[in-house]
Amino acid sequence: MRQHSTTEPVSSAVFDARPTTRTSLADKVAVSEMLIGDAAASQCDAPPLAFVWALGRRLVECLALTRGQNVFDVCCGTGTTAMPAAQQVGSAGHVLGIDTGARLILRARA
């Protein structure tokens, strides 16, 4: 790119208009997380992982949630914490779970 004086108008031809084909690190991480989450969805209910549901229930017990509270569950997976939290806060409360794995979210909704 050539240097311009402050009085010389900048032409759009000076700038490289070729599209970038590089993927940002954030995009790569997001895609990787989504793929890992989707791969985990097929194994999340396997008997060796049953302890995860017990841990989710125990976490909700430790939080001492009460009826009507709102809960935000980040990386909710299939709902191992969100489901017990929803039972604890009842219909007066609200639980919102997010995850990058589309298949995990579908299992949680089911």
C-alpha positions in Angstrom: 0.0 0.0 0.0 1.4 3.4 -0.9 1.6 6.4 1.4 -0.9 9.2 1.1 -0.6 12.8 2.0 -3.3 14.2 4.2 -4.7 16.3 1.3 -4.7 13.5 -1.3 -8.0 11.6 -1.5 -7.8 7.9 -0.7 -9.0 5.8 -3.6 -10.7 2.5 -2.9 -8.3 1.0 -5.4 -5.5 1.5 -2.9 -7.0 -1.0 -0.5 -6.8 -4.7 -1.1 -10.4 -5.8 -1.7 -9.6 -9.5 -1.9 -11.7 -11.5 0.7 -9.8 -13.0 3.5 -9.9 -16.8 3.6 -8.4 -17.2 7.0 -10.6 -18.3 9.8 -10.3 -16.5 13.1 -9.2 -18.4 16.2 -12.6 -17.6 17.8 -14.4 -19.2 14.9 -12.1 -22.3 15.0 -12.7 -22.6 18.8 -16.5 -22.3 18.3 -16.6 -25.0 15.6 -14.4 -27.3 17.7 -16.6 -26.8 20.7 -19.7 -27.6 18.7 -18.2 -30.7 17.2 -17.0 -31.9 20.6 -20.4 -31.3 22.1 -22.1 -33.2 19.3 -19.7 -36.1 19.6 -20.4 -36.2 23.4 -24.1 -36.3 22.9 -24.1 -39.9 21.8 -22.2 -40.9 25.0 -23.8 -38.6 27.6 -26.4 -41.2 28.9 -23.9 -44.1 28.9 -24.0 -46.0 32.3 -20.4 -45.0 33.2 -21.5 -41.3 33.1 -24.5 -41.7 35.4 -22.5 -40.0 38.1 -22.8 -36.7 36.2 -26.6 -36.7 36.9 -25.8 -37.2 40.6 -23.3 -34.4 40.6 -25.9 -32.1 38.9 -28.5 -32.9 41.6 -25.8 -32.4 44.3 -24.8 -29.0 42.9 -28.5 -27.8 42.9 -28.8 -29.0 46.6 -25.7 -27.0 47.5 -27.1 -23.9 45.7 -30.2 -24.1 47.9 -32.4 -22.7 45.1 -35.8 -21.6 46.1 -39.1 -21.5 44.3 -39.4 -18.6 41.8 -35.7 -18.1 41.3 -34.1 -17.7 37.8 -31.1 -19.9 36.8 -28.7 -19.6 33.9 -26.9 -22.8 33.2 -23.8 -22.3 30.9 -22.6 -25.4 29.1 -25.8 -27.2 30.2 -25.1 -30.3 28.1 -28.1 -32.6 28.3 -29.4 -30.8 31.4 -27.8 -32.7 34.3 -27.9 -29.5 36.4 -30.7 -27.6 34.6 -33.3 -30.4 35.1 -32.9 -30.6 38.9 -32.7 -26.8 39.0 -36.0 -26.5 37.2 -37.6 -28.9 39.6 -36.3 -26.9 42.5 -37.4 -23.4 41.3 -40.8 -24.8 40.1 -43.2 -23.2 37.7 -42.7 -19.8 39.3 -39.0 -19.9 38.4 -37.2 -20.1 35.1 -34.1 -22.1 34.0 -32.2 -21.2 30.8 -29.5 -23.6 29.6 -27.1 -22.9 26.8 -24.5 -25.1 25.1 -22.5 -25.1 21.9 -23.5 -28.7 21.1 -26.7 -28.7 19.0 -27.2 -32.4 19.7 -26.8 -31.9 23.4 -29.4 -29.2 23.4 -31.8 -31.4 21.5 -31.4 -34.2 24.1 -31.9 -31.7 26.9 -35.1 -30.5 25.3 -36.4 -34.0 24.9 
